[in-house]
Amino acid sequence: MSGSGLRTDRLLLREWRASDLAPWAAMNADPVVREYFPGVLTREQSEASAARFQADLERRGWGWWAVEVAATGEFIGFTGLDPVEDGMPFTGVEAGWRLARPAWGHGYATEAAQAVVTHAFAVLDLSEVLAVTTATNLRSQAVMRRLGMTRDPADDFDDPDVPEGPLRPSVVYRLRAGDRRPAVR
């Protein structure tokens, strides 16, 4: 590890390892984990995404970190920050997360995302962090609200990268540095 990582009480947000690839691919092949995405990913697609994430971490020192449970060393997913993709109706830096099903319901997503938001404001000196999800992904929106993020329905949009259908309507949550408050777990 080249020093690019974050730690919480229970989690380590770290660079990607070869040992992460099998559980990452299994996670991305799980239709329940990928419920709010257009489809599952192949092993090759998962490996390519992990390689991109690691390259971003090495290049800029932040991005999508692998998440591990500190007490056990178990890989449980990813969280981090990434510039909003071109073609979206807004710009900025997005916070995101995705965890394997066995890791759901333990507060890990909120804990990891809180560390990422703290890093965004305290280290990267960002003025705002965004989070984006489908309008139907209520679990992810609950994490956004626990982080203190707010939604303005005027920012809602149809994701141009998603085919027509129920996953296309999307919502944007925002947290400005001055509005930050501790997360509610």
C-alpha positions as CSV (number, residue, x, y, z in Angstrom):
1,M,0.0,0.0,0.0
2,S,1.4,3.4,-0.9
3,G,-0.3,5.2,2.0
4,S,-3.6,5.7,0.1
5,G,-6.2,4.6,2.6
6,L,-8.6,5.5,5.5
7,R,-9.4,3.8,8.7
8,T,-12.6,3.9,10.8
9,D,-13.4,2.1,14.1
10,R,-14.3,-1.1,12.3
11,L,-13.1,-0.7,8.7
12,L,-10.1,-0.2,6.6
13,L,-10.5,1.6,3.3
14,R,-7.4,0.5,1.3
15,E,-5.9,-0.1,-2.0
16,W,-7.0,-3.1,-4.0
17,R,-5.3,-6.5,-3.7
18,A,-5.3,-9.6,-5.9
19,S,-7.2,-11.4,-3.1
20,D,-10.1,-8.9,-3.6
21,L,-10.8,-10.0,-7.1
22,A,-12.8,-13.2,-6.4
23,P,-15.1,-11.7,-3.8
24,W,-15.4,-8.5,-5.9
25,A,-16.5,-10.5,-8.9
26,A,-18.9,-12.6,-6.8
27,M,-20.4,-9.4,-5.5
28,N,-20.9,-7.9,-8.9
29,A,-22.4,-11.2,-10.2
30,D,-25.0,-11.1,-7.5
31,P,-28.3,-9.8,-9.0
32,V,-29.5,-8.6,-5.5
33,V,-26.3,-6.5,-5.1
34,R,-26.7,-5.2,-8.6
35,E,-30.5,-4.6,-8.3
36,Y,-30.2,-0.9,-9.1
37,F,-27.8,-1.3,-12.0
38,P,-28.6,-2.3,-15.5
39,G,-27.1,-5.8,-15.0
40,V,-24.5,-8.0,-13.3
41,L,-20.9,-7.9,-14.3
42,T,-18.7,-10.6,-15.7
43,R,-15.5,-11.6,-13.9
44,E,-13.5,-9.8,-16.6
45,Q,-15.6,-6.6,-16.1
46,S,-15.1,-6.8,-12.3
47,E,-11.4,-7.3,-12.7
48,A,-11.1,-4.4,-15.1
49,S,-13.0,-2.1,-12.7
50,A,-10.7,-3.0,-9.8
51,A,-7.7,-2.3,-12.0
52,R,-9.1,1.1,-12.9
53,F,-9.9,1.9,-9.3
54,Q,-6.4,1.0,-8.2
55,A,-4.8,3.0,-11.0
56,D,-6.9,6.1,-9.9
57,L,-5.7,5.6,-6.3
58,E,-2.1,5.4,-7.4
59,R,-2.4,8.4,-9.7
60,R,-4.3,10.8,-7.4
61,G,-4.2,9.3,-3.9
62,W,-8.0,9.0,-3.7
63,G,-10.9,7.2,-5.5
64,W,-12.7,4.0,-5.0
65,W,-11.1,2.1,-2.1
66,A,-11.6,-1.5,-1.2
67,V,-13.3,-1.9,2.1
68,E,-12.2,-4.5,4.6
69,V,-13.5,-5.4,8.1
70,A,-10.4,-4.5,10.3
71,A,-11.0,-7.2,12.8
72,T,-11.2,-10.1,10.3
73,G,-9.5,-8.8,7.1
74,E,-12.6,-9.7,5.2
75,F,-13.1,-7.8,1.9
76,I,-16.7,-6.5,1.9
77,G,-17.0,-4.1,-1.0
78,F,-15.9,-0.6,-1.9
79,T,-16.5,3.1,-1.1
80,G,-14.9,6.3,-2.1
81,L,-14.9,9.4,-4.2
82,D,-14.8,9.9,-8.0
83,P,-15.3,12.9,-10.3
84,V,-18.7,12.9,-11.9
85,E,-18.6,11.3,-15.3
86,D,-18.9,13.4,-18.4
87,G,-22.4,13.6,-19.9
88,M,-24.1,14.0,-16.6
89,P,-26.3,17.2,-16.0
90,F,-24.0,18.3,-13.1
91,T,-20.3,18.3,-12.2
92,G,-18.5,17.7,-9.0
93,V,-17.1,14.8,-6.9
94,E,-19.4,11.9,-6.1
95,A,-19.2,9.7,-3.0
96,G,-20.4,6.1,-3.4
97,W,-20.4,2.6,-1.9
98,R,-21.3,-0.9,-2.7
99,L,-21.2,-3.8,-0.2
100,A,-21.6,-7.6,-0.4
101,R,-24.9,-8.8,0.9
102,P,-23.5,-10.3,4.1
103,A,-22.2,-6.9,5.0
104,W,-25.6,-5.2,4.8
105,G,-27.4,-4.0,7.9
106,H,-24.3,-3.5,10.1
107,G,-23.8,0.3,9.4
108,Y,-20.7,-0.3,7.4
109,A,-21.9,1.7,4.4
110,T,-22.5,4.8,6.6
111,E,-19.3,4.3,8.5
112,A,-17.2,4.0,5.4
113,A,-19.0,6.8,3.6
114,Q,-18.6,9.1,6.6
115,A,-14.8,8.5,6.5
116,V,-14.8,9.4,2.7
117,V,-16.8,12.6,3.3
118,T,-14.5,13.6,6.1
119,H,-11.5,13.0,3.8
120,A,-13.2,15.0,1.0
121,F,-13.6,18.1,3.2
122,A,-10.6,17.9,5.5
123,V,-7.9,16.6,3.2
124,L,-9.1,17.3,-0.4
125,D,-10.7,20.6,0.6
126,L,-13.7,20.0,-1.5
127,S,-16.6,22.5,-1.1
128,E,-19.3,19.9,-1.9
129,V,-19.7,16.1,-2.2
130,L,-22.5,14.5,-4.3
131,A,-24.2,11.1,-4.2
132,V,-26.3,9.7,-7.0
133,T,-28.6,6.7,-7.2
134,T,-31.7,5.5,-8.8
135,A,-35.0,7.0,-7.5
136,T,-36.0,3.6,-6.3
137,N,-32.8,2.8,-4.3
138,L,-34.2,3.8,-0.9
139,R,-31.5,2.0,1.1
140,S,-28.8,4.0,-0.5
141,Q,-30.8,7.2,-0.1
142,A,-31.1,6.4,3.6
143,V,-27.3,6.3,3.9
144,M,-27.1,9.7,2.1
145,R,-29.5,11.2,4.6
146,R,-27.6,9.7,7.5
147,L,-24.5,11.4,6.2
148,G,-26.4,14.7,6.3
149,M,-26.9,15.0,2.6
150,T,-30.0,16.6,1.2
151,R,-31.9,16.2,-2.0
152,D,-33.4,18.9,-4.2
153,P,-36.0,17.4,-6.5
154,A,-35.0,20.0,-9.1
155,D,-31.7,18.1,-9.5
156,D,-33.4,14.8,-10.3
157,F,-32.6,13.5,-13.8
158,D,-32.7,10.6,-16.2
159,D,-29.3,8.9,-16.2
160,P,-28.1,8.9,-19.9
161,D,-26.0,5.8,-19.2
162,V,-28.9,3.7,-18.2
163,P,-31.4,2.2,-20.8
164,E,-35.0,3.4,-20.7
165,G,-36.9,1.8,-17.8
166,P,-37.4,1.9,-14.0
167,L,-33.6,2.4,-13.3
168,R,-33.2,5.5,-15.4
169,P,-34.8,8.1,-13.1
170,S,-32.1,9.2,-10.7
171,V,-31.7,11.5,-7.7
172,V,-28.8,13.6,-6.5
173,Y,-28.0,14.3,-2.9
174,R,-25.5,17.0,-1.9
175,L,-23.5,17.9,1.2
176,R,-21.7,21.2,1.3
177,A,-18.7,21.5,3.6
178,G,-20.3,24.2,5.7
179,D,-23.5,22.1,6.2
180,R,-21.6,19.0,7.4
181,R,-22.7,17.3,10.7
182,P,-21.8,14.0,12.2
183,A,-23.5,10.9,10.6
184,V,-26.3,9.2,12.3
185,R,-25.8,5.4,12.4
